[in-house]
Amino acid sequence: MEKKEEILRVRNLDISFETTAGVVNAVRGVNLTVNRGETVAIVGESGSGKSVSAKAIMGILAKNGTIDRGQITFSYYRNPEERVTREILQMKKEEIRRHINGKRIAMVFQDPMTSLNPLMPVGKQIMEGMIWHYHTPKEEAYKKALELMKLVGITDAEKRIKNYPHQLSGGMRQRIVIAIALACDPELLICDEPTTALDVTIQSKILELIQEIQKKRQLSVIYITHDLGVVAKVADYVNVMYAGKIVESGTVEDVFYDPCHPYTWGLLSAMPDLGTDDERLYTIPGSPPNLLHKVTGDAFAPRNKYALNIDSRLEPPMFKISETHSAATWLLHPKAPKVDMPPELRDRIERMKKEGGIA
């Protein structure tokens, strides 16, 4: 088995935010690994800490955010022969801007209009990073911007390069944002709900586009989403996040075909299913905890009908299920009673397997 080349390692990351209501412990002990050329998905409900974790990796946390502990190690090639490893949390903001942000790690946000400058033609916005990071001559940057626009599927690039963001459709604007993200040949692309605001056909085109570019460039991708349908299409590895913690982690097959955490059961059960006559959509009862208050025990316990007594007292560790798969639930403890996933979900997984894979 060939050895994987690790480019990003996040260990024991804790992040809190100072708010008028008090301190919110938004991220609690997150561990994450990304290898070269692979796609890692972080999935969970809104407010679970997915985007905050990504912003910490980019060094762009909001002013009221504090990293209380943890390590974020990033490895990249300074040139084809020389590989450098940096500890991002020990770098100054200016260093991160010059050496990491946009250059080696780039981010595609949910709403293209928040990433684009309304007063600048889109071509100039694609050129900006190349000129800033690499001092690329204007003419060369212009040519590369045209190439990137064609690469992301914008027809009539010569004409569109002079357009302002408001002159383009939502799908085109998102393509421009992807072109900007790719302009400096980053090694890691973080996509934060990159298709949420788009209609379904454009959504799948954007996902295919990112996958094509990934193959061409050996790019590593982190996908942040609440949509398991997207995860099934794009991910190699999946991290399920709940209340600031990763509660299940594994290959896409592990998590979709053999889910072990009751929260993952709930997420999978809540996906629309065309294979059944039941028109009702399952929803997980209750709502996530308020992270202004200290979480005692398992944060998911109040919403978990399979919760054990210990769940209200002690936080479960990550139990190893296989080499690639682990989950933080006391149900995996050797002394725990045997609890199987809901039969409707088991039937659904069998159907998914029969239909020939998850992607």
C-alpha positions in Angstrom: 0.0 0.0 0.0 1.5 3.3 -1.0 2.2 5.7 1.8 -0.1 8.7 1.8 1.4 12.2 1.9 -0.1 14.1 4.8 -0.5 17.9 4.0 -2.7 19.0 6.9 -2.9 17.8 10.5 -5.2 19.4 13.1 -4.9 18.2 16.7 -6.9 18.9 19.8 -8.3 22.2 18.5 -10.3 24.3 20.9 -11.8 27.6 19.8 -14.0 30.0 21.9 -15.8 33.3 21.1 -16.3 36.2 23.5 -19.9 37.4 23.0 -22.1 39.8 24.9 -23.9 36.8 26.4 -20.6 35.1 27.5 -18.0 32.7 26.2 -19.1 30.3 23.5 -17.0 27.1 23.3 -17.5 26.7 19.5 -14.9 24.0 18.7 -14.0 21.3 21.3 -11.0 19.1 20.6 -11.1 18.7 16.9 -8.7 16.3 15.2 -8.5 16.2 11.4 -6.0 14.8 8.8 -5.9 15.6 5.0 -3.7 13.8 2.6 -2.5 15.0 -0.8 -5.1 14.6 -3.6 -7.9 13.5 -1.2 -11.3 15.1 -0.4 -12.3 15.3 3.3 -15.8 16.3 4.1 -16.9 17.9 7.4 -20.6 17.5 7.8 -23.1 18.6 10.5 -25.9 20.9 11.3 -25.5 24.7 11.3 -23.5 25.9 14.3 -21.6 22.6 14.8 -18.3 24.4 14.3 -17.5 23.3 10.7 -16.8 26.8 9.3 -15.0 28.0 12.4 -12.5 25.1 12.2 -11.9 26.0 8.5 -11.3 29.6 9.3 -8.8 28.7 12.0 -6.9 26.7 9.4 -6.8 29.8 7.1 -5.9 32.1 10.0 -9.0 34.2 9.5 -10.9 33.8 12.7 -13.2 36.7 13.7 -11.6 39.2 16.1 -13.7 37.9 19.1 -12.4 34.3 18.4 -9.6 32.7 20.4 -7.7 29.5 19.8 -7.5 28.1 23.3 -5.3 25.1 22.4 -4.3 22.8 19.6 -2.0 22.5 16.7 -2.5 23.1 12.9 0.4 21.7 10.9 0.5 22.4 7.2 3.1 20.9 4.7 3.6 22.3 1.3 6.2 22.4 -1.5 8.2 25.7 -1.6 9.6 24.3 -4.9 9.4 20.8 -6.5 12.3 19.5 -4.4 11.8 21.3 -1.1 8.9 20.5 1.3 8.2 22.8 4.2 6.1 22.1 7.3 4.7 25.1 9.2 2.8 25.3 12.5 0.1 27.8 11.5 -0.9 28.8 15.0 2.7 30.0 15.7 2.8 32.2 12.6 2.1 35.9 12.7 -1.0 37.2 10.8 1.2 38.9 8.2 3.2 35.7 7.6 0.0 33.7 7.1 -1.3 36.3 4.6 2.0 36.2 2.7 2.8 32.5 2.7 -0.4 30.6 3.3 -3.7 32.5 2.6 -4.8 32.4 -1.0 -1.4 31.1 -2.1 -1.2 27.6 -0.6 -4.5 27.3 1.1 -7.5 28.9 -0.7 -11.1 29.1 0.3 -14.4 29.1 -1.7 -17.2 30.6 0.4 -20.9 29.9 0.3 -22.0 33.3 -1.1 -19.9 34.5 -4.0 -21.1 38.1 -3.5 -19.3 38.3 -0.1 -16.0 37.2 -1.8 -16.2 39.4 -4.8 -15.5 43.2 -4.9 -18.5 44.7 -6.7 -16.4 47.7 -7.9 -13.7 45.7 -9.7 -14.0 43.7 -13.0 -13.8 39.9 -12.3 -10.7 39.5 -14.4 -8.8 41.9 -12.2 -9.9 40.0 -9.2 -8.5 36.8 -10.6 -5.2 38.5 -11.4 -4.8 40.2 -8.0 -3.5 37.2 -6.1 -0.9 36.3 -8.7 0.4 39.8 -8.8 0.5 40.1 -5.0 1.9 36.7 -4.1 4.2 36.0 -7.1 4.7 39.5 -8.7 3.4 38.0 -12.0 3.7 40.6 -14.8 0.3 42.0 -15.7 0.2 40.6 -19.2 1.0 37.1 -18.0 -1.6 37.4 -15.1 -4.2 38.5 -17.7 -3.5 35.4 -19.9 -3.6 33.1 -16.9 -6.9 34.7 -15.7 -8.4 33.9 -19.2 -7.2 30.3 -19.0 -8.7 29.9 -15.5 -12.0 31.3 -16.7 -12.1 28.8 -19.4 -11.0 26.0 -17.0 -13.9 26.8 -14.7 -16.3 26.6 -17.7 -17.0 30.3 -18.5 -17.7 30.6 -22.2 -16.8 33.8 -23.9 -14.1 34.5 -21.4 -12.5 37.3 -23.4 -15.8 39.3 -23.0 -16.6 38.2 -19.5 -13.2 39.1 -18.1 -14.2 42.8 -18.2 -17.6 42.2 -16.5 -18.4 43.3 -13.0 -19.9 40.7 -10.5 -23.4 42.0 -10.8 -23.4 41.4 -14.6 -23.0 37.6 -14.0 -25.4 34.9 -12.9 -25.0 33.2 -9.5 -23.5 30.1 -11.0 -21.0 32.2 -13.0 -20.0 34.2 -10.0 -19.3 31.0 -8.1 -17.1 29.9 -11.0 -15.2 33.2 -10.8 -14.7 32.6 -7.0 -13.3 29.1 -7.8 -11.0 30.7 -10.5 -9.7 33.2 -7.9 -9.1 30.4 -5.4 -7.1 28.5 -8.0 -5.1 31.4 -9.4 -2.0 30.8 -7.2 -2.0 27.0 -7.6 -2.9 26.2 -3.9 -2.3 22.7 -2.6 -5.4 22.8 -0.4 -8.8 24.1 -1.3 -11.4 24.6 1.4 -15.0 24.7 0.1 -17.5 26.1 2.6 -21.0 25.1 1.3 -19.9 26.2 -2.2 -23.2 25.2 -3.9 -25.8 26.1 -1.3 -27.1 29.2 -3.1 -27.3 27.6 -6.5 -30.0 25.5 -8.2 -29.5 21.8 -8.5 -28.2 21.5 -12.1 -25.6 24.3 -11.6 -24.8 22.7 -8.2 -23.8 19.4 -9.7 -21.8 21.1 -12.5 -19.8 23.1 -9.9 -19.1 19.9 -7.9 -18.0 18.1 -11.1 -15.8 21.0 -11.9 -14.0 21.0 -8.6 -13.5 17.2 -8.9 -12.0 17.6 -12.4 -9.6 20.3 -11.3 -8.7 18.3 -8.3 -7.6 15.3 -10.5 -5.7 17.5 -12.9 -3.8 19.3 -10.1 -3.5 16.7 -7.3 -5.3 19.2 -5.2 -6.5 18.3 -1.6 -10.0 19.5 -0.8 -11.9 20.0 2.5 -15.7 20.2 1.9 -17.8 21.8 4.5 -21.5 21.0 4.1 -24.7 19.9 5.8 -25.8 18.1 2.7 -25.0 14.4 2.8 -26.0 14.0 -0.9 -23.0 16.3 -1.7 -20.7 14.3 0.6 -21.7 11.0 -1.1 -20.7 12.5 -4.5 -17.4 14.0 -3.6 -15.7 12.7 -0.4 -13.0 10.1 0.3 -13.2 10.7 4.1 -16.1 12.0 6.2 -16.0 13.8 9.6 -19.4 14.2 11.3 -19.4 17.2 13.6 -21.8 17.9 16.4 -21.7 20.7 19.0 -18.1 21.6 18.2 -16.7 18.0 18.2 -16.1 15.3 15.6 -18.3 12.5 16.7 -17.7 10.0 13.8 -14.9 9.8 11.3 -14.2 7.3 8.5 -14.1 6.6 4.8 -17.2 7.6 2.9 -18.1 3.8 2.8 -17.6 3.5 6.6 -19.9 6.4 7.4 -22.6 5.7 4.8 -22.7 1.9 5.0 -21.8 1.2 8.6 -22.6 4.3 10.6 -22.2 3.8 14.4 -23.1 7.1 16.0 -26.8 7.8 16.7 -26.3 11.4 15.3 -25.0 10.0 12.0 -28.0 7.6 12.0 -30.2 10.7 12.3 -28.5 12.6 9.6 -28.6 9.7 7.1 -32.3 9.0 8.0 -33.1 12.7 7.3 -31.8 12.5 3.7 -34.6 12.5 1.1 -35.2 8.9 -0.1 -36.7 8.1 -3.4 -36.7 4.3 -2.7 -39.6 4.4 -0.3 -43.4 5.3 -0.4 -43.2 7.2 2.8 -43.4 10.9 2.0 -42.6 12.1 5.4 -39.0 13.3 6.1 -37.3 12.2 9.3 -36.0 15.0 11.5 -33.8 14.6 14.5 -35.8 15.6 17.6 -34.8 18.6 19.7 -32.0 21.1 18.9 -28.2 21.3 19.4 -27.0 22.4 22.9 -26.2 26.1 23.6 -22.4 26.1 23.8 -22.5 29.1 26.1 -23.0 26.5 28.8 -20.5 23.8 29.7 -21.4 20.5 28.1 -21.4 17.6 30.6 -21.3 14.1 29.2 -22.3 13.5 25.6 -23.7 16.7 24.0 -26.0 14.6 21.8 -27.6 12.7 24.8 -30.7 14.9 25.2 -31.7 14.2 21.5 -30.6 10.5 21.6 -33.3 7.9 22.3 -30.5 5.3 22.7 -28.7 7.4 25.4 -27.3 5.4 28.3 -27.0 6.7 32.0 -23.3 7.3 31.5 -24.1 9.8 28.6 -25.3 12.4 31.0 -22.1 12.2 33.2 -19.1 11.4 31.0 -18.1 12.5 27.5 -17.4 9.4 25.4 -13.9 9.0 23.9 -13.4 8.1 20.2 -13.8 4.3 20.0 -11.8 2.7 17.2 -14.1 0.5 15.0 -11.5 -0.3 12.3 -8.2 1.2 10.9 -10.2 3.9 9.2 -13.3 4.3 11.3 -14.0 5.6 14.8 -17.0 7.1 16.6 -17.5 8.9 20.0 -20.5 7.0 21.5 -20.7 4.9 24.7 -22.8 2.4 22.6 -19.4 1.1 21.3 -18.1 0.3 24.8 -17.7 -3.4 25.2 -20.0 -3.4 28.3 -22.8 -1.3 26.6 -26.1 -3.0 25.7 -26.3 -4.0 22.0 -28.2 -1.4 20.1 -28.7 -1.6 16.3 -29.4 1.2 13.9 -33.1 1.8 13.1 -34.4 -0.9 10.8 -35.6 1.7 8.3 -32.0 3.0 8.0 -30.7 -0.5 7.7 -33.1 -1.1 4.7 -32.1 2.2 3.2 -28.4 1.3 3.4 -29.1 -2.1 1.8 -30.9 -0.2 -1.1 -27.9 2.2 -1.4 -25.5 -0.7 -1.7 -27.7 -2.5 -4.3 -27.9 0.7 -6.4 -24.2 0.5 -6.9 -22.4 2.6 -4.5 -22.8 5.9 -2.8 -21.3 8.3 -5.3 
